[in-house]
Amino acid sequence: MRILHTADWHLGQELHGFDRGAEHDRFLAWLLDTLDDEAVDALVVAGDVYDTVNPPVAAQQRLYRFLNTALARRPGLDIVIVGGNHDGPSRLELPAPLLDRSRISIFGALPRSDGRPDPARTLVPLTDDAGRTAAVVAAIAYPRPGDLPVDGGGAAALADIYAQALTAARDRFPGLPVIATGHLHVTGGDVSAESERPVMIGGEEALSPGIFPEGYAYVALGHLHRAQGLKAAMPLRYAGAPFPMSMAERSYRHSVVLVETDGQGPAAHRLIPVPRPVAFLRVPETGALDPEAALAAVAGLEVAPPESPDLRPYLEVVVAIDAPVPDLRHRVAEALGDAPLRLARVRALSRGSGGSLADGASLPPALDEIG
């Protein structure tokens, strides 16, 4: 059984005012090809499909086109999507009545029975290339307020949900490997400095890997944008975002995860690198430059024109200053001229603030000019 794990698409996102639709189109086209190339049986998307609870129409259309094309190209593909903290549950589930429910399962939130979360209803059987049920997904979405207690018992309550789902899967599908999804911050995960909203789950921001009971073959996580694995009783991975969601993520290596199960023990997995659709440039590469040196460096940039204006590289310029420079962004834009780049932001780092000149240094708001 071959399962592809991805997450954190953030369809509809803008980066400092620039639309990212062309980048998402490139990624989704690559993903369709990868599903074919790797003979994937099931696709699991672990939350934050959209960037906001009310995504633009173009973002919703992009998702629907992808789903229809994926099933047209691979009629036997199972698709499981769960909601993240950026997703509106009802909005994510909106197309469900029009989709092939035998192949596409969308869980915007935890299903409930009698007013309480019902983990048994999260189970989705997956079929292999021979049409046999070969694995099960416990499709557990981002827990919403009301799903868990907020008085400090959230971790135990969520652990109980995962335990109940595993027990139900073993009862209904004995002998089959069980995959869990999760959209949360697990302790030990590396957080992006800019683009990941802190989330409180049951009164806690980060939860122990111990909430996932031993017995799951793999845990497919979303929320953190850096692709990474964590130590646990089973393979537990964040797929990460498909490309940088902020300038702070420009050094990330992006990937999806191919998970292979044979019904025995923890699943095997390997990373498949995602090609970056648009380059992210920084002047300078590290640290900061004096204003005049930064302007000269920007003026000297040589970049080949991309095939489409929507695929022009993003540029961040970091300048070290002693006092505010009101026209700094305008001067940088003038130095850039007609170069085929998109000036995402200009950051001014104050020498007098005592802050580091490295990426992510904190500044008084007046000295941090963000485009």
C-alpha beads as a LAMMPS data file, in Angstrom:
LAMMPS data file: protein, C-alpha beads

371 atoms
370 bonds

1 atom types
1 bond types

-500.0 500.0 xlo xhi
-500.0 500.0 ylo yhi
-500.0 500.0 zlo zhi

Masses

1 110.0

Atoms # bond

1 1 1 0.000 0.000 0.000
2 1 1 1.517 3.314 -1.125
3 1 1 0.258 6.468 0.583
4 1 1 1.423 10.004 -0.186
5 1 1 1.389 12.414 2.774
6 1 1 1.331 16.170 2.200
7 1 1 0.045 19.177 4.170
8 1 1 -0.111 22.946 4.570
9 1 1 -0.895 23.982 1.012
10 1 1 -2.403 27.317 2.105
11 1 1 -4.336 27.788 -1.123
12 1 1 -5.288 31.437 -1.561
13 1 1 -2.280 32.796 0.298
14 1 1 -0.673 36.099 -0.628
15 1 1 2.950 36.865 0.193
16 1 1 3.394 40.552 1.001
17 1 1 0.588 41.374 -1.427
18 1 1 1.650 39.025 -4.231
19 1 1 -0.797 36.341 -5.356
20 1 1 0.610 32.814 -5.223
21 1 1 -1.815 31.052 -7.526
22 1 1 0.834 30.307 -10.154
23 1 1 3.033 28.643 -7.527
24 1 1 0.159 26.508 -6.307
25 1 1 -0.662 25.527 -9.890
26 1 1 2.939 24.409 -10.409
27 1 1 2.918 22.390 -7.198
28 1 1 -0.414 20.706 -7.879
29 1 1 0.635 19.804 -11.434
30 1 1 3.818 18.274 -10.027
31 1 1 1.777 16.420 -7.397
32 1 1 -0.501 14.924 -10.048
33 1 1 2.536 13.651 -11.945
34 1 1 4.053 12.277 -8.739
35 1 1 0.889 10.331 -7.927
36 1 1 1.298 8.623 -11.297
37 1 1 5.070 8.216 -11.202
38 1 1 4.998 6.612 -7.748
39 1 1 1.872 4.508 -8.398
40 1 1 0.237 5.993 -5.292
41 1 1 -2.843 4.256 -3.873
42 1 1 -3.955 7.007 -1.469
43 1 1 -3.320 10.710 -0.886
44 1 1 -3.515 12.140 2.652
45 1 1 -3.599 15.927 3.161
46 1 1 -3.003 16.799 6.824
47 1 1 -4.658 20.193 7.140
48 1 1 -4.365 23.863 6.191
49 1 1 -5.566 23.212 2.678
50 1 1 -6.642 26.855 2.572
51 1 1 -4.907 29.888 4.018
52 1 1 -8.041 31.399 5.558
53 1 1 -11.427 30.221 6.807
54 1 1 -13.032 32.115 3.891
55 1 1 -10.705 31.403 0.966
56 1 1 -11.103 33.240 -2.347
57 1 1 -13.158 31.562 -5.048
58 1 1 -10.029 30.942 -7.135
59 1 1 -8.494 28.921 -4.296
60 1 1 -11.601 26.759 -3.946
61 1 1 -11.741 26.195 -7.692
62 1 1 -8.070 25.205 -7.633
63 1 1 -8.786 22.496 -5.045
64 1 1 -11.832 21.152 -6.905
65 1 1 -9.951 21.002 -10.217
66 1 1 -7.135 19.118 -8.546
67 1 1 -9.482 16.563 -6.979
68 1 1 -11.340 15.947 -10.227
69 1 1 -8.139 15.654 -12.254
70 1 1 -6.523 13.342 -9.707
71 1 1 -9.441 10.897 -9.880
72 1 1 -9.669 11.157 -13.660
73 1 1 -6.018 10.201 -13.943
74 1 1 -6.077 7.617 -11.141
75 1 1 -9.640 6.261 -10.758
76 1 1 -8.594 3.931 -7.937
77 1 1 -7.000 6.683 -5.841
78 1 1 -8.333 7.270 -2.316
79 1 1 -8.074 10.872 -1.079
80 1 1 -8.334 11.819 2.599
81 1 1 -8.317 15.500 3.611
82 1 1 -8.529 16.865 7.156
83 1 1 -8.951 20.452 8.279
84 1 1 -6.255 22.532 9.932
85 1 1 -6.383 25.634 12.084
86 1 1 -6.462 27.877 8.982
87 1 1 -9.380 25.985 7.423
88 1 1 -13.046 26.690 7.998
89 1 1 -14.592 23.241 8.617
90 1 1 -17.837 23.885 6.741
91 1 1 -16.027 25.611 3.875
92 1 1 -13.601 22.716 3.494
93 1 1 -16.452 20.191 3.495
94 1 1 -18.600 22.285 1.124
95 1 1 -17.974 20.197 -2.042
96 1 1 -18.503 16.850 -0.297
97 1 1 -22.015 16.224 -1.755
98 1 1 -20.629 16.695 -5.273
99 1 1 -17.572 14.492 -4.842
100 1 1 -17.141 10.763 -5.242
101 1 1 -17.620 9.809 -1.597
102 1 1 -16.317 6.341 -2.300
103 1 1 -12.946 7.891 -3.101
104 1 1 -12.752 11.327 -1.438
105 1 1 -13.209 11.805 2.316
106 1 1 -13.074 15.320 3.790
107 1 1 -13.133 15.974 7.544
108 1 1 -13.208 19.692 8.289
109 1 1 -13.530 18.952 12.000
110 1 1 -13.832 16.000 14.342
111 1 1 -17.136 14.186 13.688
112 1 1 -19.490 14.202 16.650
113 1 1 -22.201 11.942 18.021
114 1 1 -24.505 13.028 20.844
115 1 1 -22.570 16.290 21.088
116 1 1 -19.186 14.644 21.675
117 1 1 -16.254 13.760 19.377
118 1 1 -16.737 10.309 17.878
119 1 1 -13.311 8.891 16.907
120 1 1 -14.840 5.785 15.304
121 1 1 -16.402 7.982 12.620
122 1 1 -12.979 9.228 11.502
123 1 1 -11.985 5.844 10.043
124 1 1 -11.456 5.660 6.280
125 1 1 -10.520 2.329 4.636
126 1 1 -7.927 2.544 1.853
127 1 1 -7.749 0.158 -1.086
128 1 1 -4.632 -1.038 -2.887
129 1 1 -4.121 -1.419 -6.635
130 1 1 -6.007 -4.720 -6.557
131 1 1 -9.066 -3.106 -4.961
132 1 1 -8.543 -4.772 -1.581
133 1 1 -8.821 -2.857 1.685
134 1 1 -5.178 -2.698 2.735
135 1 1 -4.954 0.090 5.335
136 1 1 -7.085 2.439 7.424
137 1 1 -6.762 6.160 8.134
138 1 1 -7.950 7.703 11.391
139 1 1 -8.697 11.075 9.788
140 1 1 -8.458 13.330 12.834
141 1 1 -8.662 17.033 12.036
142 1 1 -7.469 20.021 14.055
143 1 1 -9.403 19.916 17.360
144 1 1 -11.745 22.895 17.635
145 1 1 -12.929 24.653 20.800
146 1 1 -15.452 22.367 22.418
147 1 1 -13.727 19.191 21.255
148 1 1 -11.381 19.173 24.249
149 1 1 -11.377 20.647 27.772
150 1 1 -9.588 23.981 28.124
151 1 1 -8.564 23.579 31.768
152 1 1 -5.332 21.696 31.216
153 1 1 -6.731 18.283 30.352
154 1 1 -6.457 18.692 26.597
155 1 1 -3.501 16.368 26.066
156 1 1 -5.163 13.491 27.903
157 1 1 -8.442 14.048 26.065
158 1 1 -6.749 14.095 22.662
159 1 1 -4.698 11.023 23.562
160 1 1 -7.978 9.291 24.391
161 1 1 -9.394 10.245 20.980
162 1 1 -6.391 8.694 19.217
163 1 1 -6.618 5.602 21.429
164 1 1 -10.340 5.192 20.721
165 1 1 -9.752 5.571 16.983
166 1 1 -7.035 2.906 17.049
167 1 1 -9.227 0.516 19.032
168 1 1 -12.148 1.040 16.651
169 1 1 -9.888 0.453 13.645
170 1 1 -8.585 -2.798 15.087
171 1 1 -12.127 -3.966 15.793
172 1 1 -13.463 -3.112 12.327
173 1 1 -10.348 -3.851 10.281
174 1 1 -8.345 -6.472 12.182
175 1 1 -4.801 -6.992 11.001
176 1 1 -4.640 -3.869 8.823
177 1 1 -2.114 -1.050 9.384
178 1 1 -3.645 2.133 10.783
179 1 1 -2.431 5.603 9.793
180 1 1 -3.364 8.621 11.944
181 1 1 -3.523 12.250 10.895
182 1 1 -2.970 15.224 13.160
183 1 1 -2.823 18.986 12.795
184 1 1 -1.107 20.368 15.868
185 1 1 2.249 21.333 17.351
186 1 1 4.004 18.288 18.764
187 1 1 6.772 18.958 21.290
188 1 1 10.167 18.960 19.602
189 1 1 8.899 20.264 16.273
190 1 1 10.776 23.204 14.727
191 1 1 8.427 26.186 14.320
192 1 1 8.631 28.789 11.543
193 1 1 9.357 32.255 12.875
194 1 1 6.719 34.054 10.822
195 1 1 3.976 32.039 9.155
196 1 1 2.660 29.515 11.682
197 1 1 0.007 30.765 14.068
198 1 1 0.423 29.440 17.606
199 1 1 -2.507 27.172 18.377
200 1 1 -3.896 26.245 21.770
201 1 1 -5.321 22.732 21.933
202 1 1 -7.164 22.014 25.141
203 1 1 -5.275 24.819 26.875
204 1 1 -1.842 23.643 25.684
205 1 1 0.313 24.953 22.824
206 1 1 2.594 21.930 22.254
207 1 1 1.639 18.338 22.972
208 1 1 3.842 15.331 23.666
209 1 1 4.352 12.654 20.982
210 1 1 2.998 10.333 23.663
211 1 1 -0.574 11.312 22.740
212 1 1 -0.238 8.852 19.837
213 1 1 -0.505 5.318 21.262
214 1 1 1.808 2.582 20.120
215 1 1 0.131 0.598 17.376
216 1 1 -0.231 3.222 14.685
217 1 1 1.856 2.368 11.628
218 1 1 2.489 6.053 10.809
219 1 1 1.312 9.486 11.957
220 1 1 0.838 12.072 9.179
221 1 1 1.136 15.537 10.678
222 1 1 0.408 19.042 9.470
223 1 1 0.788 22.566 10.916
224 1 1 4.580 23.010 11.064
225 1 1 5.988 24.106 7.709
226 1 1 9.443 22.554 7.968
227 1 1 9.500 18.917 6.824
228 1 1 10.709 16.962 9.851
229 1 1 10.384 13.751 11.791
230 1 1 10.020 13.398 15.554
231 1 1 11.007 10.641 17.950
232 1 1 8.023 8.500 18.854
233 1 1 6.888 4.901 19.136
234 1 1 6.042 4.977 15.411
235 1 1 7.139 7.033 12.375
236 1 1 5.776 10.504 13.082
237 1 1 6.398 13.180 10.457
238 1 1 5.434 16.666 9.422
239 1 1 5.230 16.709 5.628
240 1 1 5.844 20.451 5.754
241 1 1 4.563 23.069 3.322
242 1 1 5.163 22.477 -0.410
243 1 1 7.118 25.738 -0.764
244 1 1 8.034 28.683 1.503
245 1 1 5.035 30.380 3.074
246 1 1 7.138 33.294 4.330
247 1 1 10.533 34.822 3.635
248 1 1 11.786 33.165 6.824
249 1 1 11.250 29.750 5.219
250 1 1 13.455 30.366 2.176
251 1 1 16.108 27.899 3.390
252 1 1 13.641 25.051 4.009
253 1 1 13.852 21.889 1.945
254 1 1 10.325 20.972 0.935
255 1 1 9.025 17.481 0.325
256 1 1 6.113 15.080 0.454
257 1 1 6.297 11.694 2.171
258 1 1 5.728 8.369 0.443
259 1 1 4.523 5.881 3.065
260 1 1 4.570 2.156 2.313
261 1 1 2.778 -0.379 4.502
262 1 1 2.845 -4.162 4.331
263 1 1 0.571 -4.862 7.279
264 1 1 3.390 -5.569 9.705
265 1 1 4.691 -3.017 12.216
266 1 1 5.732 0.587 11.525
267 1 1 5.418 1.776 7.938
268 1 1 8.434 2.476 5.769
269 1 1 8.661 5.969 4.339
270 1 1 10.855 8.160 2.164
271 1 1 10.887 11.813 1.250
272 1 1 10.227 13.054 -2.275
273 1 1 11.654 16.571 -2.778
274 1 1 9.214 19.159 -4.140
275 1 1 10.731 21.436 -6.808
276 1 1 10.479 25.073 -5.794
277 1 1 8.333 26.956 -8.319
278 1 1 9.766 30.386 -7.487
279 1 1 13.164 31.416 -6.154
280 1 1 13.532 33.338 -2.879
281 1 1 16.422 35.815 -2.833
282 1 1 17.910 37.783 0.042
283 1 1 20.317 40.712 -0.087
284 1 1 22.674 40.015 1.552
285 1 1 22.585 36.225 1.927
286 1 1 23.082 36.620 5.704
287 1 1 23.306 39.563 8.080
288 1 1 22.643 43.089 6.831
289 1 1 24.287 45.782 4.702
290 1 1 24.643 49.517 5.098
291 1 1 22.018 51.343 3.010
292 1 1 24.359 52.362 0.192
293 1 1 25.923 48.910 -0.036
294 1 1 22.471 47.333 -0.090
295 1 1 21.333 49.643 -2.887
296 1 1 24.439 48.829 -4.921
297 1 1 23.910 45.100 -4.398
298 1 1 20.284 45.352 -5.499
299 1 1 21.200 47.370 -8.584
300 1 1 23.754 44.711 -9.511
301 1 1 21.384 41.757 -9.372
302 1 1 21.204 39.760 -12.587
303 1 1 18.191 37.487 -12.942
304 1 1 16.954 35.773 -16.089
305 1 1 13.320 36.592 -16.911
306 1 1 10.985 33.707 -15.950
307 1 1 8.479 32.240 -18.375
308 1 1 5.667 34.071 -16.583
309 1 1 5.567 37.301 -14.523
310 1 1 3.789 35.304 -11.801
311 1 1 6.948 33.219 -11.392
312 1 1 9.353 36.099 -10.793
313 1 1 11.624 35.503 -7.773
314 1 1 10.798 37.151 -4.454
315 1 1 13.381 39.514 -3.010
316 1 1 14.022 40.522 0.587
317 1 1 16.543 43.263 1.369
318 1 1 17.969 43.602 4.884
319 1 1 19.621 46.890 5.817
320 1 1 21.504 47.951 8.965
321 1 1 20.672 51.509 10.026
322 1 1 21.296 53.908 12.912
323 1 1 18.015 55.818 12.554
324 1 1 14.784 55.404 10.590
325 1 1 15.038 55.910 6.826
326 1 1 11.507 56.887 5.703
327 1 1 12.090 56.386 1.963
328 1 1 14.114 53.197 2.256
329 1 1 11.695 50.937 0.402
330 1 1 11.259 53.500 -2.373
331 1 1 15.028 53.758 -2.841
332 1 1 15.367 49.981 -2.982
333 1 1 12.576 49.773 -5.570
334 1 1 14.308 52.423 -7.676
335 1 1 17.609 50.534 -7.478
336 1 1 15.795 47.397 -8.589
337 1 1 14.519 49.141 -11.704
338 1 1 12.989 46.790 -14.267
339 1 1 14.681 43.654 -12.956
340 1 1 12.318 40.636 -13.160
341 1 1 11.963 40.390 -9.382
342 1 1 9.203 41.001 -6.852
343 1 1 10.272 43.139 -3.918
344 1 1 8.571 41.279 -1.078
345 1 1 9.934 43.345 1.774
346 1 1 12.695 45.572 3.056
347 1 1 13.809 44.982 6.634
348 1 1 15.711 47.605 8.556
349 1 1 17.790 46.355 11.478
350 1 1 18.764 48.943 14.066
351 1 1 22.359 48.915 15.240
352 1 1 21.345 50.807 18.351
353 1 1 18.678 48.330 19.456
354 1 1 21.231 45.698 20.400
355 1 1 19.472 43.166 18.206
356 1 1 21.343 40.671 16.109
357 1 1 21.756 41.372 12.437
358 1 1 20.902 37.766 11.637
359 1 1 17.570 36.644 10.192
360 1 1 14.690 37.147 12.552
361 1 1 16.221 39.897 14.736
362 1 1 13.540 41.819 16.601
363 1 1 13.214 45.555 16.022
364 1 1 11.204 48.490 17.259
365 1 1 8.255 48.712 14.841
366 1 1 9.385 52.095 13.496
367 1 1 12.622 50.564 12.271
368 1 1 11.179 47.470 10.629
369 1 1 9.823 48.385 7.207
370 1 1 7.855 45.462 5.833
371 1 1 6.523 45.371 2.298

Bonds

1 1 1 2
2 1 2 3
3 1 3 4
4 1 4 5
5 1 5 6
6 1 6 7
7 1 7 8
8 1 8 9
9 1 9 10
10 1 10 11
11 1 11 12
12 1 12 13
13 1 13 14
14 1 14 15
15 1 15 16
16 1 16 17
17 1 17 18
18 1 18 19
19 1 19 20
20 1 20 21
21 1 21 22
22 1 22 23
23 1 23 24
24 1 24 25
25 1 25 26
26 1 26 27
27 1 27 28
28 1 28 29
29 1 29 30
30 1 30 31
31 1 31 32
32 1 32 33
33 1 33 34
34 1 34 35
35 1 35 36
36 1 36 37
37 1 37 38
38 1 38 39
39 1 39 40
40 1 40 41
41 1 41 42
42 1 42 43
43 1 43 44
44 1 44 45
45 1 45 46
46 1 46 47
47 1 47 48
48 1 48 49
49 1 49 50
50 1 50 51
51 1 51 52
52 1 52 53
53 1 53 54
54 1 54 55
55 1 55 56
56 1 56 57
57 1 57 58
58 1 58 59
59 1 59 60
60 1 60 61
61 1 61 62
62 1 62 63
63 1 63 64
64 1 64 65
65 1 65 66
66 1 66 67
67 1 67 68
68 1 68 69
69 1 69 70
70 1 70 71
71 1 71 72
72 1 72 73
73 1 73 74
74 1 74 75
75 1 75 76
76 1 76 77
77 1 77 78
78 1 78 79
79 1 79 80
80 1 80 81
81 1 81 82
82 1 82 83
83 1 83 84
84 1 84 85
85 1 85 86
86 1 86 87
87 1 87 88
88 1 88 89
89 1 89 90
90 1 90 91
91 1 91 92
92 1 92 93
93 1 93 94
94 1 94 95
95 1 95 96
96 1 96 97
97 1 97 98
98 1 98 99
99 1 99 100
100 1 100 101
101 1 101 102
102 1 102 103
103 1 103 104
104 1 104 105
105 1 105 106
106 1 106 107
107 1 107 108
108 1 108 109
109 1 109 110
110 1 110 111
111 1 111 112
112 1 112 113
113 1 113 114
114 1 114 115
115 1 115 116
116 1 116 117
117 1 117 118
118 1 118 119
119 1 119 120
120 1 120 121
121 1 121 122
122 1 122 123
123 1 123 124
124 1 124 125
125 1 125 126
126 1 126 127
127 1 127 128
128 1 128 129
129 1 129 130
130 1 130 131
131 1 131 132
132 1 132 133
133 1 133 134
134 1 134 135
135 1 135 136
136 1 136 137
137 1 137 138
138 1 138 139
139 1 139 140
140 1 140 141
141 1 141 142
142 1 142 143
143 1 143 144
144 1 144 145
145 1 145 146
146 1 146 147
147 1 147 148
148 1 148 149
149 1 149 150
150 1 150 151
151 1 151 152
152 1 152 153
153 1 153 154
154 1 154 155
155 1 155 156
156 1 156 157
157 1 157 158
158 1 158 159
159 1 159 160
160 1 160 161
161 1 161 162
162 1 162 163
163 1 163 164
164 1 164 165
165 1 165 166
166 1 166 167
167 1 167 168
168 1 168 169
169 1 169 170
170 1 170 171
171 1 171 172
172 1 172 173
173 1 173 174
174 1 174 175
175 1 175 176
176 1 176 177
177 1 177 178
178 1 178 179
179 1 179 180
180 1 180 181
181 1 181 182
182 1 182 183
183 1 183 184
184 1 184 185
185 1 185 186
186 1 186 187
187 1 187 188
188 1 188 189
189 1 189 190
190 1 190 191
191 1 191 192
192 1 192 193
193 1 193 194
194 1 194 195
195 1 195 196
196 1 196 197
197 1 197 198
198 1 198 199
199 1 199 200
200 1 200 201
201 1 201 202
202 1 202 203
203 1 203 204
204 1 204 205
205 1 205 206
206 1 206 207
207 1 207 208
208 1 208 209
209 1 209 210
210 1 210 211
211 1 211 212
212 1 212 213
213 1 213 214
214 1 214 215
215 1 215 216
216 1 216 217
217 1 217 218
218 1 218 219
219 1 219 220
220 1 220 221
221 1 221 222
222 1 222 223
223 1 223 224
224 1 224 225
225 1 225 226
226 1 226 227
227 1 227 228
228 1 228 229
229 1 229 230
230 1 230 231
231 1 231 232
232 1 232 233
233 1 233 234
234 1 234 235
235 1 235 236
236 1 236 237
237 1 237 238
238 1 238 239
239 1 239 240
240 1 240 241
241 1 241 242
242 1 242 243
243 1 243 244
244 1 244 245
245 1 245 246
246 1 246 247
247 1 247 248
248 1 248 249
249 1 249 250
250 1 250 251
251 1 251 252
252 1 252 253
253 1 253 254
254 1 254 255
255 1 255 256
256 1 256 257
257 1 257 258
258 1 258 259
259 1 259 260
260 1 260 261
261 1 261 262
262 1 262 263
263 1 263 264
264 1 264 265
265 1 265 266
266 1 266 267
267 1 267 268
268 1 268 269
269 1 269 270
270 1 270 271
271 1 271 272
272 1 272 273
273 1 273 274
274 1 274 275
275 1 275 276
276 1 276 277
277 1 277 278
278 1 278 279
279 1 279 280
280 1 280 281
281 1 281 282
282 1 282 283
283 1 283 284
284 1 284 285
285 1 285 286
286 1 286 287
287 1 287 288
288 1 288 289
289 1 289 290
290 1 290 291
291 1 291 292
292 1 292 293
293 1 293 294
294 1 294 295
295 1 295 296
296 1 296 297
297 1 297 298
298 1 298 299
299 1 299 300
300 1 300 301
301 1 301 302
302 1 302 303
303 1 303 304
304 1 304 305
305 1 305 306
306 1 306 307
307 1 307 308
308 1 308 309
309 1 309 310
310 1 310 311
311 1 311 312
312 1 312 313
313 1 313 314
314 1 314 315
315 1 315 316
316 1 316 317
317 1 317 318
318 1 318 319
319 1 319 320
320 1 320 321
321 1 321 322
322 1 322 323
323 1 323 324
324 1 324 325
325 1 325 326
326 1 326 327
327 1 327 328
328 1 328 329
329 1 329 330
330 1 330 331
331 1 331 332
332 1 332 333
333 1 333 334
334 1 334 335
335 1 335 336
336 1 336 337
337 1 337 338
338 1 338 339
339 1 339 340
340 1 340 341
341 1 341 342
342 1 342 343
343 1 343 344
344 1 344 345
345 1 345 346
346 1 346 347
347 1 347 348
348 1 348 349
349 1 349 350
350 1 350 351
351 1 351 352
352 1 352 353
353 1 353 354
354 1 354 355
355 1 355 356
356 1 356 357
357 1 357 358
358 1 358 359
359 1 359 360
360 1 360 361
361 1 361 362
362 1 362 363
363 1 363 364
364 1 364 365
365 1 365 366
366 1 366 367
367 1 367 368
368 1 368 369
369 1 369 370
370 1 370 371
